[in-house]
């Protein structure tokens, strides 16, 4: 967990509010938690998407 990522308590509140995926098929590359943390990092720092760390 990096600085600025969601804590376990915050994630426990947010996770039930997210829509559930209904499409069968390949599993996603990133978890929903990683996606939310990435979006929050992008908004917090203001860097371009192409400069986001892996």
The first five atom37 places (N, CA, C, CB, O) and aatype in JSON, in Angstrom:
{
  "aatype": [20, 20, 20, 20, 20, 20, 20, 20, 20, 20, 20, 20, 20, 20, 20, 20, 20, 20, 20, 20, 20, 20, 20, 20, 20, 20, 20, 20, 20, 20, 20, 20, 20, 20, 20, 20, 20, 20, 20, 20, 20, 20, 20, 20, 20, 20, 20, 20, 20, 20, 20, 20, 20, 20],
  "atom_mask": [
    [1, 1, 1, 1, 1],
    [1, 1, 1, 1, 1],
    [1, 1, 1, 1, 1],
    [1, 1, 1, 1, 1],
    [1, 1, 1, 1, 1],
    [1, 1, 1, 1, 1],
    [1, 1, 1, 1, 1],
    [1, 1, 1, 1, 1],
    [1, 1, 1, 1, 1],
    [1, 1, 1, 1, 1],
    [1, 1, 1, 1, 1],
    [1, 1, 1, 1, 1],
    [1, 1, 1, 1, 1],
    [1, 1, 1, 1, 1],
    [1, 1, 1, 1, 1],
    [1, 1, 1, 1, 1],
    [1, 1, 1, 1, 1],
    [1, 1, 1, 1, 1],
    [1, 1, 1, 1, 1],
    [1, 1, 1, 1, 1],
    [1, 1, 1, 1, 1],
    [1, 1, 1, 1, 1],
    [1, 1, 1, 1, 1],
    [1, 1, 1, 1, 1],
    [1, 1, 1, 1, 1],
    [1, 1, 1, 1, 1],
    [1, 1, 1, 1, 1],
    [1, 1, 1, 1, 1],
    [1, 1, 1, 1, 1],
    [1, 1, 1, 1, 1],
    [1, 1, 1, 1, 1],
    [1, 1, 1, 1, 1],
    [1, 1, 1, 1, 1],
    [1, 1, 1, 1, 1],
    [1, 1, 1, 1, 1],
    [1, 1, 1, 1, 1],
    [1, 1, 1, 1, 1],
    [1, 1, 1, 1, 1],
    [1, 1, 1, 1, 1],
    [1, 1, 1, 1, 1],
    [1, 1, 1, 1, 1],
    [1, 1, 1, 1, 1],
    [1, 1, 1, 1, 1],
    [1, 1, 1, 1, 1],
    [1, 1, 1, 1, 1],
    [1, 1, 1, 1, 1],
    [1, 1, 1, 1, 1],
    [1, 1, 1, 1, 1],
    [1, 1, 1, 1, 1],
    [1, 1, 1, 1, 1],
    [1, 1, 1, 1, 1],
    [1, 1, 1, 1, 1],
    [1, 1, 1, 1, 1],
    [1, 1, 1, 1, 1]
  ],
  "atom_positions": [
    [[0.86, -1.18, 0.0], [0.0, 0.0, 0.0], [0.9, 1.23, 0.0], [-0.98, 0.0, 1.23], [1.83, 1.33, 0.8]],
    [[0.63, 2.14, -0.89], [1.39, 3.37, -1.0], [0.74, 4.48, -0.21], [1.55, 3.79, -2.46], [-0.42, 4.4, 0.2]],
    [[1.51, 5.52, -0.01], [0.97, 6.7, 0.66], [-0.16, 7.25, -0.2], [2.07, 7.79, 0.9], [0.01, 7.41, -1.41]],
    [[-1.29, 7.54, 0.39], [-2.43, 8.08, -0.34], [-3.42, 7.04, -0.82], [-1.94, 8.84, -1.48], [-4.5, 7.39, -1.29]],
    [[-3.06, 5.74, -0.72], [-4.0, 4.69, -1.12], [-5.11, 4.57, -0.08], [-3.27, 3.33, -1.3], [-4.97, 5.01, 1.06]],
    [[-6.21, 3.98, -0.5], [-7.32, 3.76, 0.42], [-6.92, 2.79, 1.53], [-8.54, 3.23, -0.34], [-6.24, 1.8, 1.28]],
    [[-7.35, 3.09, 2.73], [-7.13, 2.16, 3.83], [-8.14, 1.02, 3.73], [-7.24, 2.87, 5.21], [-9.1, 1.11, 2.97]],
    [[-7.93, -0.03, 4.49], [-8.87, -1.16, 4.48], [-10.26, -0.71, 4.95], [-8.34, -2.3, 5.38], [-11.27, -1.18, 4.43]],
    [[-10.3, 0.19, 5.93], [-11.59, 0.67, 6.43], [-12.32, 1.49, 5.37], [-11.38, 1.51, 7.69], [-13.53, 1.34, 5.19]],
    [[-11.59, 2.36, 4.66], [-12.21, 3.16, 3.6], [-12.7, 2.26, 2.47], [-11.21, 4.2, 3.05], [-13.79, 2.48, 1.93]],
    [[-11.91, 1.26, 2.1], [-12.29, 0.35, 1.03], [-13.52, -0.46, 1.42], [-11.14, -0.59, 0.68], [-14.38, -0.72, 0.58]],
    [[-13.63, -0.85, 2.69], [-14.79, -1.61, 3.15], [-16.07, -0.8, 3.0], [-14.61, -2.03, 4.61], [-17.14, -1.37, 2.78]],
    [[-15.99, 0.51, 3.12], [-17.16, 1.37, 2.95], [-17.46, 1.57, 1.46], [-16.93, 2.74, 3.63], [-18.63, 1.57, 1.06]],
    [[-16.42, 1.73, 0.64], [-16.6, 2.05, -0.77], [-16.98, 0.84, -1.63], [-15.34, 2.67, -1.31], [-17.8, 0.97, -2.54]],
    [[-16.41, -0.31, -1.35], [-16.6, -1.48, -2.22], [-18.06, -1.87, -2.46], [-15.89, -2.65, -1.62], [-18.41, -2.15, -3.6]],
    [[-18.92, -1.88, -1.44], [-20.32, -2.26, -1.7], [-21.07, -1.26, -2.59], [-21.05, -2.41, -0.4], [-22.12, -1.59, -3.14]],
    [[-20.54, -0.05, -2.74], [-21.21, 0.97, -3.55], [-20.89, 0.85, -5.04], [-20.83, 2.35, -3.05], [-21.57, 1.44, -5.87]],
    [[-19.84, 0.09, -5.38], [-19.44, -0.06, -6.78], [-20.32, -1.09, -7.47], [-17.97, -0.47, -6.87], [-20.73, -2.07, -6.86]],
    [[-20.6, -0.88, -8.76], [-21.43, -1.85, -9.49], [-20.66, -3.15, -9.68], [-21.87, -1.28, -10.85], [-19.44, -3.16, -9.81]],
    [[-21.39, -4.25, -9.71], [-20.8, -5.57, -9.93], [-20.75, -5.83, -11.43], [-21.61, -6.68, -9.2], [-21.69, -5.52, -12.15]],
    [[-19.65, -6.41, -11.89], [-19.51, -6.77, -13.29], [-20.39, -7.97, -13.62], [-18.06, -7.07, -13.64], [-20.48, -8.9, -12.82]],
    [[-21.03, -7.96, -14.78], [-21.93, -9.04, -15.15], [-21.44, -9.81, -16.38], [-23.32, -8.49, -15.41], [-22.01, -10.83, -16.74]],
    [[-20.38, -9.31, -17.02], [-19.9, -9.95, -18.23], [-18.94, -11.08, -17.9], [-19.23, -8.93, -19.15], [-17.97, -10.88, -17.16]],
    [[-19.19, -12.27, -18.44], [-18.22, -13.36, -18.25], [-17.02, -13.14, -19.17], [-18.87, -14.74, -18.53], [-17.09, -12.37, -20.13]],
    [[-15.95, -13.79, -18.88], [-14.79, -13.69, -19.75], [-13.51, -13.56, -18.96], [-14.94, -12.51, -20.68], [-13.42, -13.99, -17.81]],
    [[-12.55, -12.97, -19.6], [-11.23, -12.83, -19.0], [-11.28, -11.97, -17.75], [-10.25, -12.24, -20.0], [-12.02, -10.99, -17.69]],
    [[-10.5, -12.35, -16.76], [-10.46, -11.55, -15.54], [-9.71, -10.24, -15.79], [-9.8, -12.34, -14.38], [-8.83, -10.2, -16.65]],
    [[-10.05, -9.19, -15.06], [-9.4, -7.9, -15.29], [-7.93, -7.92, -14.89], [-10.13, -6.81, -14.51], [-7.51, -8.72, -14.06]],
    [[-7.16, -7.03, -15.5], [-5.73, -6.92, -15.2], [-5.52, -6.32, -13.83], [-5.01, -6.07, -16.27], [-4.68, -6.79, -13.06]],
    [[-6.28, -5.28, -13.51], [-6.15, -4.59, -12.23], [-7.43, -4.78, -11.42], [-5.85, -3.08, -12.44], [-8.53, -4.87, -11.98]],
    [[-7.28, -4.84, -10.11], [-8.44, -4.95, -9.24], [-9.15, -3.6, -9.19], [-8.04, -5.41, -7.82], [-8.58, -2.57, -9.56]],
    [[-10.38, -3.61, -8.74], [-11.13, -2.35, -8.61], [-10.44, -1.4, -7.65], [-12.57, -2.63, -8.14], [-10.44, -0.19, -7.85]],
    [[-9.86, -1.97, -6.6], [-9.17, -1.13, -5.62], [-7.97, -0.44, -6.25], [-8.73, -1.98, -4.41], [-7.72, 0.74, -5.98]],
    [[-7.21, -1.15, -7.09], [-6.07, -0.55, -7.77], [-6.52, 0.56, -8.72], [-5.28, -1.62, -8.54], [-5.87, 1.59, -8.82]],
    [[-7.63, 0.34, -9.41], [-8.15, 1.36, -10.32], [-8.56, 2.63, -9.56], [-9.34, 0.81, -11.11], [-8.24, 3.74, -9.98]],
    [[-9.26, 2.45, -8.44], [-9.69, 3.61, -7.64], [-8.46, 4.34, -7.1], [-10.61, 3.17, -6.47], [-8.42, 5.57, -7.13]],
    [[-7.47, 3.6, -6.6], [-6.25, 4.23, -6.09], [-5.52, 4.99, -7.21], [-5.32, 3.18, -5.47], [-4.99, 6.07, -6.98]],
    [[-5.49, 4.42, -8.42], [-4.85, 5.1, -9.55], [-5.57, 6.38, -9.94], [-4.79, 4.17, -10.74], [-4.92, 7.38, -10.23]],
    [[-6.88, 6.35, -9.94], [-7.66, 7.55, -10.26], [-7.43, 8.62, -9.21], [-9.16, 7.22, -10.37], [-7.26, 9.79, -9.54]],
    [[-7.43, 8.22, -7.94], [-7.2, 9.18, -6.86], [-5.79, 9.77, -6.95], [-7.4, 8.5, -5.48], [-5.61, 10.96, -6.7]],
    [[-4.78, 8.95, -7.32], [-3.42, 9.44, -7.49], [-3.36, 10.46, -8.62], [-2.45, 8.27, -7.78], [-2.74, 11.51, -8.48]],
    [[-4.01, 10.14, -9.72], [-4.02, 11.03, -10.89], [-4.66, 12.38, -10.54], [-4.77, 10.38, -12.06], [-4.13, 13.42, -10.92]],
    [[-5.77, 12.35, -9.84], [-6.46, 13.59, -9.46], [-5.63, 14.39, -8.45], [-7.86, 13.27, -8.88], [-5.55, 15.61, -8.53]],
    [[-5.02, 13.68, -7.51], [-4.24, 14.34, -6.46], [-2.99, 15.0, -7.01], [-3.86, 13.33, -5.38], [-2.65, 16.11, -6.6]],
    [[-2.29, 14.36, -7.94], [-1.02, 14.88, -8.44], [-1.18, 15.72, -9.71], [-0.08, 13.75, -8.71], [-0.36, 16.6, -9.97]],
    [[-2.21, 15.44, -10.5], [-2.43, 16.2, -11.72], [-1.52, 15.79, -12.88], [-2.25, 17.64, -11.45], [-1.43, 16.53, -13.86]],
    [[-0.85, 14.64, -12.79], [0.04, 14.23, -13.87], [-0.77, 13.65, -15.03], [1.06, 13.19, -13.37], [-1.89, 13.17, -14.83]],
    [[-0.22, 13.69, -16.25], [-0.9, 13.06, -17.39], [-0.98, 11.55, -17.22], [-0.18, 13.4, -18.71], [-0.13, 10.95, -16.56]],
    [[-2.0, 10.92, -17.81], [-2.17, 9.48, -17.71], [-0.94, 8.73, -18.2], [-3.39, 9.03, -18.49], [-0.58, 7.7, -17.63]],
    [[-0.29, 9.22, -19.26], [0.84, 8.51, -19.82], [2.05, 8.48, -18.87], [1.23, 9.15, -21.13], [2.94, 7.65, -19.04]],
    [[2.08, 9.38, -17.88], [3.18, 9.43, -16.93], [2.88, 8.68, -15.64], [3.5, 10.86, -16.62], [3.68, 8.71, -14.7]],
    [[1.74, 7.99, -15.6], [1.37, 7.24, -14.39], [2.36, 6.09, -14.19], [-0.1, 6.7, -14.49], [2.74, 5.43, -15.16]],
    [[2.79, 5.84, -12.95], [3.67, 4.69, -12.72], [2.89, 3.38, -12.88], [4.3, 4.76, -11.3], [1.68, 3.35, -12.69]],
    [[3.59, 2.32, -13.23], [2.96, 1.0, -13.4], [2.53, 0.51, -12.11], [3.87, 0.01, -14.04], [1.97, -0.59, -12.03]]
  ]
}
